[in-house]
Amino acid sequence: SNFTVGFIFPSVPIAFSENFDIFPGNMIHYLHIARSPNGFSENGKFSVQPIVETHDLGGNKIALNASYTPFIQVSLINGTSGARLLGQTSVNASDGAAIFRNLAISKAGT
């Protein structure tokens, strides 16, 4: 950060820009699990619901503008045979975080 550029033409003094910063960008390059799902209540819901953040290459949490708000999806990758992930499995990542609120597992492990 704190860059300056100079513009050069022969026989003329260099013209310097004002200082400016460059950040990695406002593109999502990876998802960061800020809070993992955990616990299991009697009704099958996680007692701790997950939070997933959107990050750029520099590791900065990025909140995109209102014209583009990504939806983060979650799916059950492995577990008890026949179990399904229940609840709202696609969440709007407003302000750079997708906060899941009602995820549950249909069938406990044995």
C-alpha positions as CSV (number, residue, x, y, z in Angstrom):
1,S,0.0,0.0,0.0
2,N,0.9,3.7,-0.2
3,F,2.0,3.7,-3.8
4,T,3.1,6.6,-5.9
5,V,3.7,6.6,-9.7
6,G,5.7,9.0,-11.8
7,F,5.0,10.1,-15.3
8,I,8.1,10.8,-17.5
9,F,8.6,12.8,-20.7
10,P,12.1,13.8,-21.9
11,S,13.4,17.3,-20.8
12,V,10.4,17.8,-18.5
13,P,10.3,17.3,-14.7
14,I,8.7,14.0,-13.5
15,A,5.0,14.4,-12.5
16,F,4.2,12.4,-9.4
17,S,0.8,11.1,-8.5
18,E,-0.7,11.4,-5.1
19,N,-0.2,8.5,-2.8
20,F,-2.8,5.7,-3.2
21,D,-3.5,2.2,-1.8
22,I,-4.1,-1.0,-3.7
23,F,-6.0,-3.7,-2.0
24,P,-6.3,-7.3,-3.3
25,G,-9.8,-6.6,-4.6
26,N,-13.5,-7.2,-4.1
27,M,-13.6,-10.6,-5.7
28,I,-14.4,-13.6,-3.6
29,H,-11.4,-16.0,-3.7
30,Y,-12.2,-18.3,-0.9
31,L,-14.7,-19.0,1.9
32,H,-13.7,-18.9,5.5
33,I,-15.7,-20.9,8.1
34,A,-15.8,-18.4,10.9
35,R,-18.0,-20.7,13.1
36,S,-18.4,-24.4,12.4
37,P,-21.7,-26.3,13.0
38,N,-21.7,-28.2,16.2
39,G,-23.9,-29.9,18.7
40,F,-27.2,-31.6,18.1
41,S,-30.4,-30.8,19.8
42,E,-33.4,-33.2,20.2
43,N,-35.1,-31.8,17.1
44,G,-32.0,-32.4,15.0
45,K,-30.9,-28.8,14.7
46,F,-27.3,-27.8,15.3
47,S,-27.0,-26.1,18.6
48,V,-24.3,-24.0,17.1
49,Q,-25.2,-22.8,13.6
50,P,-22.4,-22.1,11.1
51,I,-21.1,-18.7,9.8
52,V,-19.2,-18.6,6.5
53,E,-17.3,-15.4,5.4
54,T,-16.3,-14.3,1.9
55,H,-12.6,-13.4,1.6
56,D,-10.3,-11.9,-1.1
57,L,-6.8,-13.0,-1.9
58,G,-5.3,-10.9,0.9
59,G,-7.5,-12.6,3.6
60,N,-9.8,-9.6,3.9
61,K,-13.5,-10.2,4.6
62,I,-15.3,-8.5,1.8
63,A,-18.7,-7.1,1.7
64,L,-19.8,-6.7,-1.8
65,N,-22.0,-3.9,-3.0
66,A,-25.8,-4.2,-3.0
67,S,-26.0,-5.0,-6.7
68,Y,-24.2,-8.3,-6.1
69,T,-24.7,-10.3,-3.0
70,P,-23.6,-13.9,-3.2
71,F,-25.6,-16.8,-1.9
72,I,-23.6,-19.4,-0.1
73,Q,-24.9,-22.9,-0.2
74,V,-24.2,-25.8,2.2
75,S,-24.6,-29.5,1.6
76,L,-24.1,-32.7,3.6
77,I,-20.9,-34.3,2.4
78,N,-20.8,-37.4,4.5
79,G,-22.5,-38.9,7.6
80,T,-25.1,-41.5,8.5
81,S,-26.5,-43.4,5.6
82,G,-29.8,-41.9,4.6
83,A,-29.3,-38.7,6.6
84,R,-30.2,-35.3,4.9
85,L,-29.4,-31.8,5.7
86,L,-32.5,-29.8,6.5
87,G,-33.3,-26.1,6.8
88,Q,-32.3,-23.1,4.7
89,T,-29.3,-24.4,2.8
90,S,-28.7,-21.2,0.7
91,V,-28.0,-18.0,2.6
92,N,-27.3,-14.5,1.4
93,A,-23.8,-13.4,2.4
94,S,-24.6,-9.8,3.3
95,D,-21.8,-7.8,4.7
96,G,-19.4,-10.6,3.8
97,A,-20.9,-13.3,6.0
98,A,-23.5,-16.0,5.4
99,I,-25.2,-16.7,8.8
100,F,-27.1,-20.0,8.8
101,R,-29.9,-20.1,11.3
102,N,-31.9,-23.3,11.1
103,L,-29.7,-26.2,9.8
104,A,-30.5,-29.7,11.0
105,I,-29.6,-33.3,10.3
106,S,-32.6,-35.6,9.6
107,K,-31.0,-38.7,11.1
108,A,-28.5,-39.1,14.0
109,G,-25.5,-41.3,13.8
110,T,-25.5,-44.8,15.3
